[in-house]
Amino acid sequence: MFDTNQSFQNVIYLRTGIFRGNQFCLLSFWSINSFAQLNISTNLRQDGIWDEAKEEWTLISIDEEELTFFEFNKEFTMFTHTTPSMTSAYIIKSLKENEEQYEYRLEVISDVGNKYLMIINYQNSSLRFFYKTAGDVVMVHHTIKQTWVEDV
């Protein structure tokens, strides 16, 4: 799905201290039946660009008051992301768990055709989107405020 050259792969796997959050647990969602729907709320957004020369993220914006919501369907094939200014829908093309990193990696496509790598890290309470644009690797990082499941 992604043009994953070695440099891009290295960027994704780097651990960045600036983008750490509180611990939370998604494990309960993954173990419950297929009639549950995962919801995630966030309360911080940070945007960064990968600096190839320095091999680190450069923070380009931060919004400490942006509340957003992610609502996954019960089949875990789609989700909506609601921000103060818009709502977008995404199709989940693939899902892989990385137990060593305490995270789930999802390849997703937005309702306008943009492709992203989405990483939900349940140890660091973070939800991140990565994408390439004009030769840059961009990260949108959300700090997870709360997770909950609903029976549907």
C-alpha positions in Angstrom: 0.0 0.0 0.0 2.8 2.4 0.9 5.9 3.2 -1.1 7.9 1.8 1.8 11.6 2.5 1.1 14.1 1.7 3.8 14.2 5.3 5.1 10.5 5.4 5.6 10.5 2.1 7.5 13.3 3.4 9.8 11.2 6.5 10.6 8.2 4.5 11.5 10.1 2.2 13.9 12.0 5.0 15.8 10.9 5.7 19.3 10.4 9.4 19.9 10.3 10.7 23.4 8.5 13.9 22.5 5.4 12.0 21.5 4.8 10.0 24.7 1.6 9.8 26.7 0.0 8.1 29.6 -0.6 4.3 29.6 -3.9 2.8 28.7 -5.1 -0.6 27.6 -6.8 -1.6 24.4 -6.4 -5.3 25.2 -10.0 -5.6 26.6 -11.4 -4.6 23.2 -9.4 -7.2 21.3 -10.6 -10.0 23.5 -14.4 -9.2 23.6 -16.9 -10.5 21.2 -17.7 -9.1 17.7 -20.7 -7.2 19.0 -18.5 -4.5 20.7 -17.6 -1.2 19.1 -14.3 0.5 20.1 -14.3 4.3 20.7 -11.3 6.5 21.4 -11.2 10.1 22.5 -8.1 12.2 22.3 -7.1 15.5 23.9 -3.8 16.6 22.3 -2.6 16.8 18.7 1.0 17.2 17.6 2.2 17.4 14.0 5.7 16.6 13.0 7.9 16.2 9.9 10.8 13.7 9.8 14.2 15.4 9.5 16.3 13.0 7.4 19.6 14.7 8.2 19.0 14.8 12.0 17.2 11.5 12.0 14.5 13.0 14.3 11.0 14.4 14.3 10.6 18.2 14.0 7.5 19.4 15.8 5.7 21.8 13.5 2.5 22.4 15.5 0.8 21.5 18.7 -2.8 21.9 19.9 -3.3 21.1 23.5 -7.1 21.7 23.4 -8.1 19.7 20.3 -10.6 17.0 21.3 -11.2 14.3 18.7 -13.1 11.1 18.5 -12.4 7.8 16.7 -15.3 5.4 16.4 -14.6 1.9 14.9 -17.3 -0.3 13.5 -17.9 -3.6 15.2 -16.3 -5.6 12.4 -13.2 -3.3 12.7 -13.2 -2.7 8.9 -13.9 1.1 9.1 -13.8 4.0 11.5 -14.8 7.7 11.6 -12.6 10.4 13.0 -14.4 13.5 14.2 -12.6 16.8 14.8 -14.0 20.2 15.7 -14.0 21.1 12.0 -14.9 17.9 10.2 -15.6 14.2 10.2 -13.7 11.8 7.9 -14.3 8.1 7.2 -11.5 5.5 6.8 -11.4 1.9 5.5 -9.0 -0.4 7.3 -7.1 -2.4 4.7 -4.9 -4.3 7.1 -4.3 -4.7 10.8 -1.2 -6.2 12.5 -0.4 -6.5 16.2 3.1 -5.9 17.3 3.2 -7.3 20.9 6.8 -6.3 21.5 6.0 -2.6 20.8 2.5 -2.8 22.5 0.8 -1.5 19.3 -1.5 -2.2 16.4 -0.5 -1.1 12.9 -3.3 -0.3 10.5 -3.1 0.5 6.8 -6.0 2.8 6.1 -7.5 4.8 3.2 -9.5 8.0 3.8 -12.8 8.8 2.2 -11.0 11.0 -0.3 -8.4 8.3 -1.2 -5.4 9.3 1.0 -3.3 6.4 2.3 -2.0 6.4 5.9 -0.2 4.1 8.3 -2.0 4.4 11.6 -0.4 3.1 14.8 -2.3 2.7 18.1 0.2 2.3 20.9 -1.6 1.0 24.0 1.4 1.4 26.3 2.1 5.0 25.5 -1.5 6.1 25.0 -0.9 7.4 21.5 -2.6 7.2 18.1 -0.5 8.3 15.2 -1.0 8.7 11.5 2.0 8.7 9.1 1.9 9.7 5.4 4.2 10.9 2.7 3.7 14.2 0.9 6.0 16.1 -1.4 8.9 13.8 -0.4 8.4 14.4 3.4 7.2 11.9 6.0 4.6 13.6 8.1 3.2 12.4 11.5 0.0 13.5 13.2 0.1 12.3 16.8 -2.9 12.2 19.1 -2.7 11.5 22.8 -5.4 9.2 23.9 -7.7 10.5 26.6 -10.0 7.6 27.0 -11.0 4.3 25.4 -14.3 2.5 25.8 -16.4 -0.1 24.1 -20.1 -0.2 23.4 -22.3 -3.2 22.7 -24.1 -2.8 19.4 
